[in-house]
Amino acid sequence: MRPSTAQGPAGPDTSVGHGAPAGPPGRPRHPASPGVHGPVGGPLSFAAVRPLPADAVRLRPTGLLGAWQERNGAATIPHCLDALETSGALDNLRRLLPPTDPERHGGPYRGFNFADSDVHKTLEALAWEASRTGNGTAGTPAHEETAQRIIALLARVQAPSGYLDSHVQGGAAPFSEPYTDLRWGHELYVLGHLVQAGVARARTTGNDDLLDVAMAWADDVADRLDAGEALFCGHPEVESALVELSRETGDARYLAAARRMLELRGHGRLGSGPFGPAYHQDATPVARATEVTGHAVRQLYLLAGVVDVVLETGDAELLAAAQRLWDDAAGRRTYVTGGMGSRHKDESFGDPYELPPDRAYAESCAGIASIQWAWRMLLATGDGRYADAVEHALHNVVAAAVSLDGTRFFYSNPLQVRDGHDGSDEYQASGRRGWFACACCPPNLARLLASLHTMVATSAADGTVALHLYADADVVLGETRLSVRTGYPWDGDVVLTAAAPLPAIALRVPGWADPAAVRLTVDGVPAPVAVRSGYAEVPAGAREVRLELPLEVRVLRAHPRVDAVRGCVALARGPVVHCFEQVDVDASRPEPGAVVLDDVELDLAHPVTVGPADPELGVGAVLLARGRARGTAPAPLYAAESPDAADPAHPVTLRAVPYAVWGNRGEGPMRVWIPAALPERR
């Protein structure tokens, strides 16, 4: 890996927000990074653009993203806290207390060996929730007493070396000694989530209690790496965390540790069994990799860490590798919903174009990890296609993973559920679950949603502020307060207003939008739309800017090599992919159940139109179409084709709802890709 010697393109951090929370005396804060940072923040020495301070953006509950955050704070985070007790995650830590301690738990270890990470991710969610609600610097954050109690428990059971893994410390065989099985042990993965939670809490509340716990373990790992130990994890994640810890403290040893882990990986050091080295991201050095492979979440977390290293070192070789792998993932291995990972067996990326809708794994954590990778790619390059990917995954695969009440979740996210599907397996369920044996996804969703506001906007060295996610929001830009109002994604109008002149503004024009149909008005005067790197730029000085995006219905077809959906189409409007559910087919028929969705095809001789809002589902628009049902009569499994055979078709009125809300009205058949009857050519 060859570090670049070029000056970081973004220059010094010029963004302005609220003051950083004051931590205990002696805790280092990086001098070049004022403000309250989000999950990615600090020097970002080689970034093209930088996030605004975490407390500079407030999503309003009147918009979709703000409503998601409200639900997350009111329902999902409390649900996760309750589950930490009922799942045994906290009891696993209490097992490590002295026998005389009244809080000691005497039962067996429960759950997977990385259950501690559920605790850490939930603590991180609490920290970003403090930032979101604005009470991180004034008043007491929600659940603060609970957070302090959990952090105190972590500190009490931490080993003198700093090591903190309840599975290993508790002697749960075969992992009874630290770092004896880096392939499956997940210890450094657990450390990564602990570090990210500690950094988040320090940034948003000014309290370093959890950061102190995390740093004690991170210091031990850094010391071991300095001494020549080949420490890296079979489940990447810690790399991003160590870079963020370096940003937070100004200590370059953590960045060096992350980089050393990348250098160690890819040479087969972890061994294999039952899956090969690619599963653990240990088959090929990342700088030489040409395609994404192996366990999807591990691959995506690794690539997020790679770009974090790029953002602080300017390593051109690593950035080129990340871009090359992005092209492979986005161009050949991503579902139309933004999901990644097509195989259940090893939770992996499949072959190129292997994207079966009914067998899609598309793990919720992979959707989250893809957003983390895309966000870092955006910061490194300023290219709007990465912001498009953030929005696309967020509005589809990630949104679908959480129920409308915020307390039930999908682990995998199929694009089709067949009639008669056995959804008893929690990893291929036809309905959401309240928790999982492997509960990585719910607290991961909680921490992402709590931090959504940190991905709304960025600033560049020349002072240009770019808006990436459109939602009702209030944005602090130094002494200027920017108001963003929109009905997006149901309405394409985005209106920015301010009492004082705005800096230069860059407004994302999504890749799905026809630039010729985009309209821009500045202070009431139509302005030319020149799209550069995915953004329409407005010079400094405006007080009102209106962007109008065309939300036309798009009928999508897959690449011809995606055999599983050949002859099918999917419907999208703006960033929102839609799906068909049996419940809507039943509602359109005089005899519910007489027509099964599996037998329906879309009739493209009739236009697909935009229907009204559905308050029950919380969506601002649905799609209406015409279809026909075939094969409703009993038929042999296979039959010789006959051009004269009768094939009666029954007309069906179809209603497509956003994929994000499927499964909230009960279980039953669902499909994103639907067979299409093409209009006759004349």
Buried (B, 14 or more C-beta within 10 A) or exposed (E): BEBBEEEBBBEEBBBBBBEBBEBEEEBEBBEEBBBBBBBBBBBBBBBBBBBBBBBBBBBBEEBBBBBBBBBBBEBBBBBBBEBBEEBBBBBBBBBBBEEEEEEEBEEEBBBBBBBBBBBBBBBBBBBBBBBBBEBBBEEEBBBBEBBEEBBEBBBBBBBEBBBBBBBBBBEBEEBEEBBEBBBBBBBBBBBBBBBBBBBBBBBBBBBBBBBBBBBBBBBBBBBBBEEEEBBBBBBBBBBBBBBBBBBBBBBEBBBBBBBBBBBBBBEBBBEBEEBBBBBBBBBBBBBEBEBBBBBBBBBBBBBBBBBBBBBBBBBBBBBEBBBBBBEBBBEBBBBBBBBBBBBBEBBBBBEBBBBBBBBBBBBBBBBBBBBBBBBBBBBBBBBBBBBBBBBBBBBBBBBBBBBBEBBBBBBBBBBBBBEEBEBEEBBBBBBBBEBBEBBBBBBBBBBBBBBBBBBBBBBBBEEBBBBBBBBBBBBBBEEBEBBBBBBBBBBBBBBBBBEEEBBBBBBBBBBBBEEEEBBBBBEEEEBEBEBEBBBBBBEEEBBBBBBBBBBBBBBBBBEEEBEBBEBBBBBBBBBBBBBBBBBBBBEBBEEEEEBBBBBBBBBBEBEBEBBEEBEEBBBBBBBBBBBBBBBBEEEEEEEEEEEEEEEEBBEBEBBBBBBBBBBBBEBBBBBBBBBBBEEEEE
